[in-house]
Amino acid sequence: MKYDPKIILARFTSKCNETGKEIKKGTKCLYHPLEKKVYSMTSETYEDYIYFEQLQDDRTKQYYRDY
């Protein structure tokens, strides 16, 4: 969706909204378009996003396996 968070490569050097660490250009990070905030790979927000994405994938795989 348009406003869903997504993993991107940073287009320019920026700062993590949660940890305050520098995110260098070309580094993978989590971007929230609605809030216009970025999160580094070491932030809890990034880790939570990855966890829930994997959980959703596992549930989808299980759903199709059952049918």
Secondary structure, DSSP 8 states (H G I E B T S, - for coil): -TTS-EEEE-SS-EE-TTT--EE-TT-EEEEETTTTEEE-TTSHHHHHHHHHHHHHHHHHHHHHHH-
